[in-house]
Amino acid sequence: MPVLKKTDVVAVGAGWTAAILAWKLTEAGLDFVSIEQGPVRWTYPDFAHNHDELRYGVRKQMMVDLSRVSWTWRPNDDLPALPMRTYGAFHPGQGLGGSAPHWSGMLYRYVDTDFKIRSHTEERYGADRIPEDMTIQDWPLTYAEMAPYYDQFEQDIGVSGQVGNLNGELIEGGNPFVEHSRPYPLPPLTRTIPSLRFEEAARSLGYHPFPQPSGIRSEAFVDRWGNRSAGCLYCGFCTRYGCEVDAKSSPLNAHIPAALNTGRYRIIARSHVTEIMLDADGRATGLKFVTGDGTEYEQPADIVILSGYPLGNVGLLLNSGNGAHPDGVGNSRGQVGRNLTHQMWLTTATGVFEGKRFNMYTGNTSTQTTMMDLYGDIFDHSDLDFIDGASMFCGAGERTPAMSAGSLPVQGDQKWGRPWKEALRTEWDSYVPINMQGSMMAYRQNRFDLDPRYRDHWGKPLLRLTMEWGENEEAMFPFMVERAAEIMREMNPTRMEVEDELDDYNIHDYKSTHINGGAVMGDDPSTSVTNKYGQVWDVPNLFVTGATLFPQNPGGNPTNTVAALAYMTGDAIRDRYLEEQGRLMA
């Protein structure tokens, strides 16, 4: 097997966390190699004229190739697991930039109680509010620690939005529940007509709606490195598509060019990482990977970073090992795979406004109005039978024919034949859903492990997901539906459809790409895989990044927190770890 020249750092993938760490560490003088399973692609020419709904929206051109890599799922231990053959519940990306080039741009900060959910719940409501099988735990850090990194990332990429709490001073029109130290760099994106109706209705009921903060730039922007990007064109081809004018922030127009400009960053594309290399003492020594022509290579390194999607990171930990790590890397205490969570990205209530045209084919998910009044523990749960909550939003654009036709509410619920076709013709641009993005708690039974039956293209066992909604999600959903229905009635539709029950969890229907957990961070090695910097307890020169670290899933998009954690890890490696490599950082 060919062995490449040793580098200081090697990372899995060239997505956002790898790019952030590459920028910070190459500027510090380290050589950094990313091994990316997908192709190299840039705004020009790769995203020019890419408005092909069949190719990107239906066939998922920018996602991981399921004919080579997949994952199996079962709801519980009593049922068999089967592989995902076509995309459904989540859409992990591949290629330069990872999932970021095709994200929707929605950007939330988590609130203080998200980081101390267990201790806060026990203190406010009593320990008996947490069921025995619920394995939620506090993060090993606080909002105060995260805030500077949130701020740095938001300023670096040019976030569009309206701050509602500036150093404790409330500002009308923004989110009052999250404090910022300075305004967003750019004003909010222009919002759709339904989003403004939602705002008016929600405000009349005492809520605090605000324009969706977004990583999509509302105006032309020059970042800290001198990279220039245009403002959004509101073209309507955004989620699952690359942005043709670089209005959508991503590693392609920020951190990757900054790292490449140092001359110390190298990207090996179209190559699949198969294993973490280890020495006899269990220390990570690099990564093994296979190129497109089937040649296997070794890339030695002093520091190894698992910076892929959670499914890939956890699969590598479990599929690697030696005598020092017989049950997988970082798994000496049996913690790899636990606290698997997803997210309740679901429609709650849909209104039809007969005779109205909303031009919903334009814009993107970030042209909506959102609210956090029902998020986390912002509202009192004393008389409720669940903890935590959801963000709620309305007015997203991007309504393309093939991707949205099935969501049209039809009287009698007949979504086929002449009545459905007539409704599609007359009401395709007249219906408005209110969606929720609900938290998901961690449960003992929901976990990752290796499938004993199915293997990938290179002979490695597939990662198996055992997951179903828990009692907390089942209790939360009808509460959120009732609140959404109240807002929709205030919006005064001609007719409305309300979701009457939570469907069983499955991997066939999209839930968001926010799979979390599997190698969670913590203060205690007996209940976590890494410390707060993503440094693996058992292997101090191995780091894990991204939502793999999240102990449970809050009710907002993870991107801002994923990036902020990478900023923190990069600073810690540069300023502390390099002084004495091989030690655990407190």
C-alpha positions as CSV (number, residue, x, y, z in Angstrom):
1,M,0.0,0.0,0.0
2,P,1.6,3.4,-1.0
3,V,2.4,5.7,1.9
4,L,2.2,9.4,1.3
5,K,4.5,12.0,2.8
6,K,3.6,12.7,6.4
7,T,1.6,15.8,7.1
8,D,1.0,17.7,10.4
9,V,-2.8,17.3,10.1
10,V,-5.1,15.1,8.1
11,A,-8.9,15.5,8.1
12,V,-11.9,13.5,6.8
13,G,-13.6,15.6,4.1
14,A,-13.4,19.2,3.0
15,G,-16.6,20.5,4.5
16,W,-17.1,23.4,6.8
17,T,-15.4,22.2,9.9
18,A,-12.4,20.8,8.0
19,A,-12.1,24.1,6.1
20,I,-12.3,26.2,9.3
21,L,-9.6,24.1,11.0
22,A,-7.5,24.1,7.8
23,W,-7.6,27.9,7.7
24,K,-6.7,28.3,11.4
25,L,-4.0,25.7,11.5
26,T,-2.3,26.5,8.1
27,E,-2.1,30.1,9.2
28,A,-0.3,28.8,12.3
29,G,2.2,27.1,10.0
30,L,0.9,23.5,9.9
31,D,0.5,21.5,6.8
32,F,-3.0,20.2,6.4
33,V,-4.5,17.5,4.1
34,S,-8.2,16.9,3.5
35,I,-9.4,13.6,2.0
36,E,-12.7,14.3,0.3
37,Q,-14.9,11.5,-1.1
38,G,-16.6,13.8,-3.7
39,P,-15.4,16.0,-6.5
40,V,-13.7,19.4,-6.5
41,R,-16.3,22.0,-7.5
42,W,-16.4,25.8,-7.5
43,T,-19.1,28.4,-8.2
44,Y,-17.8,28.8,-11.7
45,P,-18.3,26.8,-13.8
46,D,-19.9,24.1,-11.6
47,F,-23.0,26.0,-10.4
48,A,-23.7,28.1,-13.5
49,H,-27.2,27.4,-14.9
50,N,-27.8,24.5,-12.4
51,H,-31.6,25.0,-12.2
52,D,-32.2,21.3,-12.9
53,E,-34.9,20.1,-10.5
54,L,-34.7,16.5,-11.6
55,R,-30.9,16.3,-11.3
56,Y,-30.5,18.1,-8.0
57,G,-33.9,18.1,-6.3
58,V,-35.0,14.6,-7.2
59,R,-31.8,12.6,-8.0
60,K,-29.7,14.3,-5.3
61,Q,-26.7,15.0,-7.5
62,M,-24.7,16.7,-4.6
63,M,-25.3,13.9,-2.1
64,V,-23.3,10.8,-1.1
65,D,-23.6,8.1,-3.7
66,L,-25.9,5.5,-2.1
67,S,-24.7,2.8,-4.5
68,R,-21.4,2.8,-2.6
69,V,-22.2,4.0,0.9
70,S,-25.5,3.7,2.8
71,W,-26.8,3.2,6.3
72,T,-29.4,0.8,7.7
73,W,-32.3,1.6,9.9
74,R,-34.7,-0.1,12.2
75,P,-37.1,1.4,14.7
76,N,-36.2,-0.9,17.5
77,D,-34.2,-4.0,18.4
78,D,-37.2,-6.4,17.6
79,L,-37.3,-5.5,13.9
80,P,-34.7,-6.1,11.1
81,A,-32.7,-3.2,9.7
82,L,-32.7,-2.4,5.9
83,P,-30.4,-0.1,3.9
84,M,-31.5,3.3,2.6
85,R,-31.7,2.8,-1.1
86,T,-33.1,6.2,-2.1
87,Y,-32.8,9.5,-0.2
88,G,-35.5,10.3,2.4
89,A,-35.0,11.4,6.0
90,F,-31.6,13.1,5.6
91,H,-29.3,14.3,2.7
92,P,-25.6,14.2,3.6
93,G,-23.5,15.9,0.9
94,Q,-20.2,15.1,-0.7
95,G,-17.7,17.2,-2.7
96,L,-15.6,20.2,-1.9
97,G,-17.4,22.2,0.8
98,G,-19.4,19.2,2.0
99,S,-23.0,19.8,2.7
100,A,-22.6,23.6,2.9
101,P,-22.9,24.4,-0.8
102,H,-26.5,23.0,-0.9
103,W,-27.7,24.1,2.6
104,S,-30.7,26.3,3.1
105,G,-28.8,29.1,4.9
106,M,-30.9,29.0,8.1
107,L,-28.8,30.1,11.0
108,Y,-29.7,29.9,14.7
109,R,-27.8,30.3,17.9
110,Y,-28.7,27.9,20.6
111,V,-29.9,29.4,23.9
112,D,-28.3,29.1,27.3
113,T,-30.6,26.3,28.5
114,D,-29.7,24.2,25.5
115,F,-26.2,23.7,26.9
116,K,-27.4,22.7,30.4
117,I,-30.7,21.0,29.6
118,R,-30.4,18.2,32.2
119,S,-29.4,20.3,35.2
120,H,-31.8,23.1,34.3
121,T,-34.7,20.7,33.9
122,E,-34.0,19.0,37.2
123,E,-33.6,22.3,39.0
124,R,-36.7,23.9,37.6
125,Y,-39.1,20.9,37.3
126,G,-37.6,18.1,39.3
127,A,-35.5,15.1,38.4
128,D,-38.7,13.0,37.9
129,R,-39.4,15.0,34.7
130,I,-36.6,13.1,32.9
131,P,-37.7,9.5,32.1
132,E,-35.3,6.7,33.0
133,D,-34.6,5.8,29.4
134,M,-33.8,9.5,28.5
135,T,-30.0,10.0,28.3
136,I,-29.9,13.8,27.8
137,Q,-26.9,15.5,29.4
138,D,-25.4,18.9,29.8
139,W,-22.8,20.1,27.3
140,P,-19.4,20.7,28.8
141,L,-19.6,24.4,27.9
142,T,-22.0,27.3,28.2
143,Y,-23.6,29.9,26.0
144,A,-21.2,32.5,27.4
145,E,-18.2,30.4,26.1
146,M,-19.9,29.9,22.7
147,A,-21.0,33.5,22.1
148,P,-17.6,34.9,20.9
149,Y,-17.3,32.1,18.4
150,Y,-20.9,32.5,17.2
151,D,-20.1,36.1,16.7
152,Q,-16.8,35.5,14.8
153,F,-18.4,33.0,12.4
154,E,-21.4,35.3,11.7
155,Q,-19.2,38.3,11.0
156,D,-16.8,36.2,8.9
157,I,-19.4,34.8,6.5
158,G,-21.7,37.8,6.3
159,V,-24.9,36.7,8.0
160,S,-28.2,38.5,7.0
161,G,-30.6,39.2,9.8
162,Q,-32.0,41.5,12.5
163,V,-30.6,41.2,16.0
164,G,-33.3,41.6,18.7
165,N,-31.2,41.6,21.8
166,L,-28.0,43.7,21.6
167,N,-26.0,43.6,24.8
168,G,-29.3,43.3,26.8
169,E,-31.1,46.0,25.0
170,L,-34.2,44.8,23.2
171,I,-34.7,45.9,19.6
172,E,-38.1,45.7,17.9
173,G,-38.3,43.2,15.1
174,G,-35.5,40.9,16.1
175,N,-35.2,37.8,18.3
176,P,-35.4,38.9,21.9
177,F,-34.4,35.6,23.3
178,V,-30.7,35.5,22.2
179,E,-28.3,38.2,23.2
180,H,-25.7,39.4,20.7
181,S,-22.7,41.6,21.2
182,R,-23.1,43.4,17.8
183,P,-25.5,43.5,14.9
184,Y,-25.4,41.0,12.0
185,P,-23.2,42.3,9.1
186,L,-26.1,42.5,6.6
187,P,-29.8,43.3,6.8
188,P,-32.4,40.5,6.5
189,L,-33.4,39.0,3.2
190,T,-36.6,40.2,1.7
191,R,-39.4,38.1,2.9
192,T,-42.3,36.5,1.1
193,I,-45.9,37.6,1.4
194,P,-47.0,34.6,3.5
195,S,-44.1,35.2,5.9
196,L,-45.4,38.7,6.6
197,R,-48.9,37.4,7.1
198,F,-47.5,34.9,9.6
199,E,-45.6,37.7,11.4
200,E,-48.7,39.8,11.7
201,A,-50.8,36.9,13.0
202,A,-48.1,35.7,15.4
203,R,-47.5,39.1,16.8
204,S,-51.3,39.6,17.4
205,L,-51.2,36.5,19.6
206,G,-48.4,37.8,21.7
207,Y,-45.5,36.0,20.1
208,H,-42.2,37.6,18.9
209,P,-41.6,36.7,15.3
210,F,-38.5,37.9,13.4
211,P,-36.9,37.5,9.9
212,Q,-35.0,34.3,9.6
213,P,-31.2,34.9,10.2
214,S,-29.4,33.5,7.2
215,G,-26.0,32.6,5.8
216,I,-27.4,33.8,2.5
217,R,-26.2,37.4,1.9
218,S,-28.9,40.0,1.3
219,E,-26.4,42.3,-0.3
220,A,-22.9,42.2,-1.9
221,F,-20.3,41.4,0.8
222,V,-16.5,41.4,1.1
223,D,-15.3,39.1,3.9
224,R,-12.3,39.4,6.2
225,W,-10.1,37.6,3.6
226,G,-11.1,39.9,0.7
227,N,-13.4,37.4,-0.9
228,R,-16.3,39.1,-2.8
229,S,-19.8,37.7,-3.2
230,A,-23.1,39.0,-4.6
231,G,-26.4,39.4,-2.9
232,C,-29.2,36.9,-3.3
233,L,-31.0,36.7,-6.6
234,Y,-34.1,35.0,-5.1
235,C,-33.9,32.5,-7.9
236,G,-35.8,29.8,-6.1
237,F,-33.1,27.1,-6.6
238,C,-31.3,27.1,-3.3
239,T,-31.6,24.1,-1.0
240,R,-29.9,21.1,-2.7
241,Y,-28.4,23.4,-5.3
242,G,-25.1,25.3,-5.4
243,C,-25.4,29.1,-5.6
244,E,-24.4,30.5,-9.0
245,V,-23.5,33.9,-7.6
246,D,-21.9,32.9,-4.3
247,A,-24.6,34.7,-2.3
248,K,-24.9,31.5,-0.2
249,S,-22.0,31.4,2.2
250,S,-20.0,28.2,2.3
251,P,-16.4,27.0,2.6
252,L,-16.1,27.5,-1.1
253,N,-16.2,31.3,-0.8
254,A,-14.7,31.7,2.6
255,H,-12.5,29.3,4.6
256,I,-11.2,27.1,1.8
257,P,-9.7,29.9,-0.3
258,A,-8.2,31.4,2.9
259,A,-6.5,28.0,3.7
260,L,-5.4,27.4,0.1
261,N,-3.8,30.9,0.0
262,T,-1.3,29.8,2.8
263,G,0.1,27.2,0.4
264,R,-0.1,24.6,3.2
265,Y,-3.5,23.1,2.4
266,R,-4.0,20.2,0.1
267,I,-7.2,18.4,-0.9
268,I,-7.3,14.9,-2.2
269,A,-10.6,14.5,-3.9
270,R,-12.8,11.5,-5.1
271,S,-11.2,9.4,-2.3
272,H,-13.0,7.5,0.4
273,V,-11.5,7.2,3.9
274,T,-11.8,3.6,5.1
275,E,-10.0,3.5,8.4
276,I,-8.2,5.4,11.2
277,M,-4.6,4.3,11.3
278,L,-3.3,3.4,14.8
279,D,0.0,2.4,16.4
280,A,0.5,-0.4,18.9
281,D,-0.2,2.0,21.8
282,G,-3.5,3.1,20.2
283,R,-2.4,6.5,19.1
284,A,-3.8,7.7,15.8
285,T,-1.1,7.8,13.0
286,G,-3.2,8.9,10.0
287,L,-5.9,7.8,7.6
288,K,-6.3,5.0,5.1
289,F,-8.2,5.9,1.9
290,V,-9.1,4.5,-1.5
291,T,-9.0,6.6,-4.7
292,G,-11.5,6.4,-7.5
293,D,-9.4,3.8,-9.4
294,G,-9.4,1.5,-6.4
295,T,-5.8,2.2,-5.2
296,E,-5.4,2.2,-1.4
297,Y,-3.1,4.8,0.3
298,E,-2.0,5.7,3.7
299,Q,-1.8,9.4,4.8
300,P,0.4,9.6,8.0
301,A,-0.2,12.6,10.2
302,D,0.5,13.9,13.7
303,I,-3.1,15.1,14.2
304,V,-6.1,13.3,12.8
305,I,-9.5,15.0,12.5
306,L,-12.8,13.3,11.8
307,S,-14.7,16.2,10.2
308,G,-17.3,14.4,8.2
309,Y,-21.0,14.1,8.6
310,P,-22.0,12.3,11.9
311,L,-22.8,9.0,10.0
312,G,-19.3,8.9,8.5
313,N,-17.5,10.0,11.7
314,V,-19.2,7.3,13.9
315,G,-18.8,4.7,11.2
316,L,-15.0,5.3,11.1
317,L,-14.7,5.1,14.9
318,L,-16.5,1.8,15.0
319,N,-14.9,0.3,11.9
320,S,-11.3,1.1,13.1
321,G,-9.4,-0.5,15.8
322,N,-6.5,-2.7,17.0
323,G,-5.4,-4.4,20.1
324,A,-5.5,-1.1,22.0
325,H,-9.0,-0.4,20.7
326,P,-10.7,-3.8,20.3
327,D,-14.3,-2.4,20.2
328,G,-13.6,0.6,18.0
329,V,-11.6,3.8,18.5
330,G,-12.7,5.9,21.5
331,N,-15.0,3.2,22.6
332,S,-13.2,1.7,25.7
333,R,-16.2,2.7,27.8
334,G,-18.9,1.7,25.3
335,Q,-19.9,5.3,24.6
336,V,-19.4,5.5,20.8
337,G,-22.9,5.3,19.1
338,R,-25.0,6.6,22.0
339,N,-27.3,9.6,22.0
340,L,-28.3,9.3,18.4
341,T,-30.9,12.0,17.6
342,H,-32.6,13.5,14.6
343,Q,-35.1,16.4,14.4
344,M,-38.8,17.0,14.1
345,W,-38.9,19.1,10.9
346,L,-42.6,18.7,10.3
347,T,-45.6,20.5,8.9
348,T,-48.2,21.4,11.5
349,A,-50.9,23.4,9.8
350,T,-51.5,24.4,6.2
351,G,-53.8,27.1,4.9
352,V,-55.2,27.5,1.4
353,F,-55.9,31.1,0.3
354,E,-58.2,30.6,-2.7
355,G,-57.6,33.2,-5.5
356,K,-54.3,34.5,-4.0
357,R,-50.9,34.2,-5.6
358,F,-47.9,34.3,-3.4
359,N,-45.0,33.8,-5.9
360,M,-43.6,31.0,-3.7
361,Y,-41.4,29.7,-6.6
362,T,-39.0,32.5,-5.7
363,G,-36.8,33.1,-2.7
364,N,-35.5,30.3,-0.4
365,T,-36.0,28.9,3.1
366,S,-34.4,32.0,4.6
367,T,-37.0,34.3,3.2
368,Q,-39.4,33.2,5.9
369,T,-40.4,34.5,9.3
370,T,-39.6,32.5,12.3
371,M,-40.2,32.6,16.1
372,M,-38.6,31.0,19.2
373,D,-41.3,31.7,21.8
374,L,-42.0,27.9,21.9
375,Y,-38.3,26.9,21.7
376,G,-36.4,25.2,24.5
377,D,-37.5,26.3,27.9
378,I,-38.3,29.8,26.9
379,F,-41.9,29.0,27.8
380,D,-43.1,27.4,31.1
381,H,-43.5,23.6,31.0
382,S,-44.8,23.2,34.5
383,D,-48.2,21.9,33.4
384,L,-47.0,20.2,30.2
385,D,-46.1,16.5,29.7
386,F,-42.9,17.2,27.8
387,I,-39.7,19.3,28.0
388,D,-38.0,21.5,25.5
389,G,-39.7,22.7,22.3
390,A,-39.4,23.9,18.7
391,S,-38.7,26.9,16.5
392,M,-41.7,27.6,14.2
393,F,-41.6,29.3,10.8
394,C,-43.7,30.2,7.8
395,G,-43.2,31.6,4.3
396,A,-40.2,29.7,2.7
397,G,-39.9,30.0,-1.0
398,E,-38.4,27.5,-3.4
399,R,-41.7,26.0,-4.4
400,T,-40.7,24.0,-7.5
401,P,-43.3,21.6,-9.2
402,A,-41.7,18.2,-8.7
403,M,-40.6,18.9,-5.1
404,S,-43.7,20.5,-3.7
405,A,-46.8,19.0,-5.5
406,G,-47.3,16.4,-2.9
407,S,-47.7,18.9,-0.1
408,L,-50.8,20.6,-1.5
409,P,-53.8,20.0,0.8
410,V,-56.8,18.8,-1.2
411,Q,-60.4,18.6,0.1
412,G,-61.1,15.0,1.0
413,D,-57.3,14.3,1.1
414,Q,-57.5,12.7,-2.4
415,K,-54.0,13.4,-3.7
416,W,-54.5,11.8,-7.1
417,G,-56.9,11.9,-10.1
418,R,-58.9,14.8,-11.5
419,P,-59.7,16.6,-8.2
420,W,-56.0,16.7,-7.3
421,K,-54.9,17.9,-10.7
422,E,-57.5,20.7,-10.7
423,A,-56.4,21.8,-7.2
424,L,-52.8,21.7,-8.3
425,R,-53.6,23.9,-11.3
426,T,-55.6,26.5,-9.4
427,E,-54.0,26.4,-5.9
428,W,-50.3,25.5,-6.5
429,D,-49.2,29.0,-5.5
430,S,-52.0,29.6,-3.0
431,Y,-51.3,27.4,0.0
432,V,-49.1,28.2,3.0
433,P,-47.7,25.7,5.6
434,I,-46.5,26.5,9.1
435,N,-43.6,24.3,9.9
436,M,-41.9,23.3,13.2
437,Q,-38.3,22.3,13.8
438,G,-38.6,20.4,17.1
439,S,-36.0,19.2,19.4
440,M,-35.3,15.5,19.9
441,M,-34.2,14.1,23.2
442,A,-31.6,11.3,23.5
443,Y,-32.8,7.8,24.6
444,R,-30.9,4.7,25.6
445,Q,-32.5,2.7,22.9
446,N,-31.7,5.1,20.0
447,R,-28.1,4.5,18.9
448,F,-25.6,3.7,16.2
449,D,-23.8,0.4,15.8
450,L,-22.4,-1.7,13.0
451,D,-24.8,-3.7,10.9
452,P,-24.0,-7.4,11.0
453,R,-25.4,-8.1,7.6
454,Y,-24.8,-5.3,5.1
455,R,-21.5,-3.9,3.9
456,D,-20.4,-1.0,1.7
457,H,-18.6,-0.9,-1.6
458,W,-15.2,-1.5,0.2
459,G,-16.3,-4.3,2.4
460,K,-16.9,-2.4,5.6
461,P,-20.0,-3.0,7.7
462,L,-22.7,-0.3,7.2
463,L,-23.6,1.9,10.1
464,R,-26.9,0.9,11.6
465,L,-29.3,3.4,13.1
466,T,-31.8,2.2,15.7
467,M,-34.2,5.1,16.3
468,E,-37.8,6.0,16.8
469,W,-39.6,9.0,18.4
470,G,-39.7,8.9,22.2
471,E,-42.5,9.9,24.5
472,N,-41.3,13.5,24.7
473,E,-41.6,14.0,21.0
474,E,-45.0,12.3,20.9
475,A,-46.3,14.7,23.6
476,M,-44.7,17.8,22.1
477,F,-46.1,17.4,18.6
478,P,-49.9,18.0,19.4
479,F,-49.0,21.0,21.5
480,M,-47.1,22.6,18.7
481,V,-49.8,21.7,16.2
482,E,-52.4,23.5,18.3
483,R,-50.3,26.6,18.6
484,A,-49.7,26.6,14.8
485,A,-53.4,26.2,14.1
486,E,-54.1,29.2,16.3
487,I,-51.7,31.3,14.2
488,M,-53.0,29.9,10.9
489,R,-56.6,30.8,11.9
490,E,-55.4,34.3,12.6
491,M,-54.0,34.4,9.1
492,N,-57.6,33.8,7.8
493,P,-57.2,31.1,5.1
494,T,-60.1,29.9,3.0
495,R,-59.6,26.5,4.4
496,M,-56.9,24.8,6.5
497,E,-55.6,21.4,7.2
498,V,-54.2,20.5,10.6
499,E,-51.9,17.5,11.3
500,D,-53.8,15.3,13.7
501,E,-51.1,12.9,14.8
502,L,-47.3,12.3,14.7
503,D,-46.4,9.6,12.2
504,D,-44.0,7.0,13.3
505,Y,-40.4,7.8,12.6
506,N,-39.0,6.4,9.3
507,I,-36.1,7.1,7.0
508,H,-38.3,7.5,3.9
509,D,-39.7,11.0,4.6
510,Y,-37.4,14.0,4.9
511,K,-36.9,15.1,8.5
512,S,-33.9,17.5,8.0
513,T,-30.3,16.6,7.5
514,H,-29.6,17.2,11.2
515,I,-28.6,13.8,12.4
516,N,-26.7,14.3,15.7
517,G,-24.7,12.4,18.3
518,G,-22.7,9.2,18.3
519,A,-19.5,10.6,19.7
520,V,-20.8,13.1,22.2
521,M,-18.8,15.7,24.1
522,G,-18.8,15.9,27.9
523,D,-16.8,16.4,31.1
524,D,-17.0,12.7,32.1
525,P,-15.3,10.0,30.0
526,S,-17.9,7.4,31.3
527,T,-20.7,9.3,29.5
528,S,-18.9,10.9,26.6
529,V,-16.3,10.2,23.8
530,T,-14.6,13.6,23.7
531,N,-14.0,16.7,25.8
532,K,-15.4,20.1,24.8
533,Y,-12.8,20.5,22.1
534,G,-13.8,17.3,20.4
535,Q,-10.6,15.6,21.6
536,V,-11.1,11.9,22.0
537,W,-10.5,10.8,25.6
538,D,-8.8,7.6,24.6
539,V,-6.7,9.1,21.7
540,P,-5.5,12.6,22.5
541,N,-4.3,13.4,18.9
542,L,-7.7,12.4,17.4
543,F,-10.4,15.1,17.2
544,V,-14.0,14.9,16.2
545,T,-16.0,17.8,14.9
546,G,-19.6,18.7,14.0
547,A,-23.0,17.6,15.2
548,T,-21.5,14.2,16.1
549,L,-20.6,15.9,19.4
550,F,-24.1,17.0,20.3
551,P,-25.5,15.2,23.4
552,Q,-29.1,15.9,22.1
553,N,-30.7,17.9,19.4
554,P,-32.2,21.3,20.1
555,G,-35.0,22.8,18.0
556,G,-32.9,24.8,15.6
557,N,-30.4,24.2,12.8
558,P,-27.0,23.1,14.0
559,T,-24.8,24.9,11.4
560,N,-24.0,27.9,13.5
561,T,-23.1,25.8,16.5
562,V,-21.1,23.3,14.4
563,A,-19.0,26.2,13.0
564,A,-18.6,27.9,16.4
565,L,-17.3,24.7,17.9
566,A,-14.8,24.3,15.1
567,Y,-13.6,27.9,15.7
568,M,-13.1,27.0,19.3
569,T,-11.3,23.7,18.6
570,G,-9.0,25.4,16.0
571,D,-8.0,28.0,18.6
572,A,-7.4,25.4,21.2
573,I,-5.2,23.2,19.0
574,R,-3.2,26.2,17.8
575,D,-2.8,28.0,21.1
576,R,-2.6,25.1,23.6
577,Y,-2.3,21.6,22.1
578,L,0.7,22.4,19.9
579,E,2.7,23.4,23.0
580,E,2.5,19.8,24.2
581,Q,1.2,17.4,21.6
582,G,-0.5,14.3,23.0
583,R,-2.0,15.8,26.1
584,L,-5.7,16.2,26.9
585,M,-6.8,19.8,27.1
586,A,-8.9,20.7,30.1
